[in-house]
């Protein structure tokens, strides 16, 4: 084991969060029961905010950023985990209140770890990352609601070319739901079509204010965008349908009316990945192992070196990243 290792740490700089690479030792890590050697992490939108300093993600400083990690257990004081176990951690306050994945080693609480399904390598697990696991939680929520039908009415995915959106498109299509991808990047149509999207809608068509009840089109939807886009999606959802909302890439506002809910029984299903209980996580990862085609997964992500992290953070905030980015911590 190395004496010192590289980490991306957010520190206080004159009252503002500022990130940079530092060297840490094992003695610097929190005193949690499981020591994990991190192989890969990811860059999610929230990581972009934390790394660039554009958002106050860390609620205490100093903070090792990175909301995801995949690695191997090195030491464990917990009976639930042993040396050599392959694990993933998504959320649980990583990068907010808990030191996260941008470090070669991390000490974590046993209950934060999820066993990596055999279907995936550590790299692939991070190709999925929080974004993909959240997409899977959304599809679970829609299926539990019960209104989407294989071969039935369309299911809408907004922010389709992003991390959550791409995986949602692939998972829904695999189950036979007709998927309409809403994207602002027409150049991604071929890519989204290869994942299984059957039709496309320009994202601007959803982001303009319209009537509170519009023609019923969507049996359900996965929304990563929020704001007027979510309101429009709800206003176009069929009687009894549901939109699983997980993101705010467009806006955190919800500038709509109650009419779709009280006149059409449309449900707004909130989806949080950070504090999701372990059974939901296991179900989401089981779905990913079953339904996410390996060739599709490979086409969704690129692997980048740890050093590229600051640049990647800027790009994800500017909407210049297609799909997912895996960060090689090795
Ligand atoms: P990405 O940046 O990879 O994708 C977001 C996509 O949203 C973009 O690719 C773009 O899609 C679309 N988009 C961006 N800006 C706008 C805009 N102004 N108006 C309309 N569409 C826009 O992010 P992720 O997929 O990783 O995350 C998506 C959202 O989900 C984020 O808000 C993130 O914080 C949230 N999230 C929430 C989680 C939870 O637990 N609830 C967990 C993970 C993510 P396109 O190019 O196709 O138009």
Boltz pocket constraint, residues with backbone or C-beta under 6 A from the ligand:
constraints:
  - pocket:
      binder: B
      contacts: [[A, 43], [A, 44], [A, 45], [A, 46], [A, 130], [A, 131], [A, 134], [A, 158], [A, 159], [A, 160], [A, 161], [A, 162], [A, 163], [A, 164], [A, 165], [A, 182], [A, 183], [A, 184], [A, 185], [A, 203], [A, 207], [A, 224], [A, 225], [A, 229], [A, 245], [A, 246], [A, 247], [A, 248], [A, 249], [A, 250], [A, 251], [A, 271], [A, 272], [A, 273], [A, 274], [A, 316], [A, 319], [A, 321], [A, 323]]
      max_distance: 6.0
